Amino acid sequence: MSAEFGGRTGLWGKISEWLRTSGPTEAAEGGDREALLLAAAGAGLPLAPAAHPAPGYGCSCDRVGCPTPARHPVSFAWQTQSTTDRAQIERWARHQPQANFITATGMTHDVLDVPLEAGRQALERLLGSGIEVGPVAESDEGRLLFFTLTRGTPEDEDEWWPCELDCHPETMDEHPGLRWHCRGSYVLVPPARLPGDDGRCVHWLRGPEHELPDPLTLLETLTDACARHVGQDSDHASTAWPSRP
């Protein structure tokens, strides 16, 4: 099995090629932003407008030193504003043609957010094992986003953890492994543009027409891949910075 995940060779290359030629990915390449947003909403993902890139590495919110440029909602009321209503999303998309959109997690769906290489390895294993994988988005910032059903609200609130235990959108760099976006969090929904002059974006690998799976069917494979990923990074760090005697 080839380890060349970034190229077109090996099993991942074949999977990547298949993913690129299926579902809404083609619409993304055609620039059909509104159709993709409506498809996401039609799949039950509640959406709300988000900031978009400004010239340079700026953000349309004009906040000095914005910690998450082009990656955050435009309204503090995003949790109540988020909707799947087709007419509202059409109005937003047409009146705010540059806006990115976020999807609020913990309502109908969660997102398991993992480093790109770990996610690629996990996706290969999951598909190879015949496990049902739902929508998957790729962020050019080096993350894969696995969309799943939400855990819901357990009858025993002691069994619930807040999203901050796994991920807080403004401190993502502190969480290099798995981030479980659940109640109180959000992610950018494709198609979304990222800051910079290199055309980075968030795009679908597997579109929202795929049924949302139970997160627990993916969790073991994803956590194992993330553990390997973090371990490899630690090994590289220890090689680069040997301890003093």
N, C-alpha and C positions, 0 to 999 in steps of 0.2 A: 504493500500500500504506500503510495507516494506521500511524502510530507510536504510537497510543494503546494501549500494551500493558497499562496498568493498568485499562482499562475494558472494556466489552462490545462496542465497535465495532472494525471492521477485522478483518484476518485473525487476529491474535492473539486477539481476542475470540471469534471463531468456534472457534478451536482450544481455547481455555480452556473454552468451553461444552461442546464435545464431550468433552474430558477429564473434566470434572466429572460427566458423565452416563454414564460408562463404567466398567466394572470395579469394583474394591473401594472406590472413592471413595464410592459410595452406602452401603456398609457402615460406612465411617468416620463418615459423618454420622449413621448410626443408632446409633453408639456401640458397635458390635460389635468391641471391642478384641481379644478372644481369637481371633475368626475371622480378623482381619487378621494377627495375629501368626503363627497357624498357616499362613496362606496364604504369608507371607514364608518361613517355615521350609520349607514344602512346595516352594517354588521354589529351595531350596538355600542360603538365606541363614542362616548360623549365628548364633543369638541368645544373648544373656546379659542378665540384669537390670541395670538402670541406676538411678541416683538419680532423684528426682522433685522438683518444686518444693515448697518449704516456704512458709509465709506470708511475704508481702512478696517480696523478691528473694533468698530463701534457698534452701538446698539440704537435702534430707533426710539428707545425710551428716553434717550438723552441724559440718563443718570450718569454722573461722573463716577468712573470706576465701576460700572455695572459688573457684578461678579459672574453673571451668566448671560452675556450678550447674545441676543436673538434666540434665547432658549427658555424664556419665561413668559407667563401670561401677561396681557396688557392690563387686566383688571384684578384688583385684590379680591374680587368676588368670583373668581374663576370657578370655584367649586359649585356654586349655585348657578352660575352662568352656563356651565358646560351642558350641552344638549345634543340630541340626535335629530332634532327637528330639521327636516330638509329645507323648508322655506327660510328658516333663520340662518342656516349655514350658507345657503345661496346668497343671502343678503350680505353676510359678512365677507364672503369670498369676493363678491363683486365690488363692494364698497371699500374693501381693504386689499387691493390686488397684490401688495407686496408682503402681506402678513403671513407669518408662519402660523401653525395651529398646534395646540397641545391637546392631549386627551387625558382627562382626569381618571386616575386609577382608583380602585377600591369601590367602584359603583357597580359596574357590570363585569369589569375585567381587571386583572393585575398584569404587571410586566416584570419578567425576570431578565435583568439587564446584566450582561456579562462581557468581559474583555473579548475583543474580536477573535483572537486566535483560539481561546478556550471555547468560544461559541461555535466556531467553525468545526472544531474537533467534536464537540457535543452534537452538533447538527448532523454531522456525518454518521456518528454512532446511532443516533435516534432514527434517522431515515433508514440506515442499514439494518436496524433491528425491527423495522416495520411499525414503529411507534408513531401514533398520530401526532403530528406537530402542527400547531396552528400558525397564525400569521407571524412572520419574522421580518423585522426591519434591521437595516444596517446603517449605522452612523459612521460617517467618514472620520469621526474623532476616535475611532477604534473600539466601538462597542456593537454588540448584537443584542437586539431586543426581542425576547420571546413573549408574545401576547398569549395570555391564558385566561381562564375563568377566574373570577375573584374568589377568595376564600369565604367571602361573606362575613357576617358578624356572628361569631359563635354565641350560643346561649350563655356560656360562661365567659364573661369579659376578661377573666384572668388568663384565658387561653389566647387572647388577642395581643399582638404586639403592635406598637405604632410604627409607621414607616421609618421614622428616624433611626430605629435600631439597625436598619439595613441601608437606608439611603435618604439623604436630604438633598434636594436638587441643587442647593447652593454650596454644598461641601462635597461634591462627587469625587474630587481628587483624593479625599481621605479614605475612599472605599474602593480599593483596586480590584476586589474580587466581585462576587455576586452581589447585586443590589435588587431587592424585592420591592418594587413599587406597588404599594397597596393603598390603603385609606390615607388620604392627606397628601398624596404625591401626584405627579404627572410626568409625561414624557412628550417630546415632540412627535407628532404623527406625520408620516410622509404625505406629500412631498414637502420637505422643509429645507431651507437654505441656512448654512452655517457661516459664521464670520470668516473673513479672509478673502484673498483675491484668487484662490485656487479652485473655486467652484465646488467646495465641499458641500455635502448635503446629507439628508436622511432619506433613505429610499427603501421600498419594499423588496425583500428577497422572495417572500411568500406573502401574497396579498391577503386582504381581509375576507376574501371569499372562503378561506379555510376556516373550519369550525374551531372555536376556542377549546383547547384541551384543559383537563384538570391539571393544575400546576404540579401536583405531586407526581404525575407520570413523567415529568421532565426533570424534577428537582435533583434526583440522585445523580443522573448523568451530568447535569450542569455543575453541581457542586464538585463532583469528582474532577471534571475538566478544569474548573477554576482552581482547585487545590493544586493540580499539576502545574497550572500556569503560574500561580504565585510561587510555588516551589522552584520552578525554573528561574524566575526572576531573582529569587533569593540566592540561588546558586551562582547566577551571573554576577550579582552584587558582591558576593563574598569572594569571587574570583578577581573582580576588578579592584576591590578594596580589602586586601588581606589584613587581618588583625595584627597588631603589634605584639611581640612577645612580652 
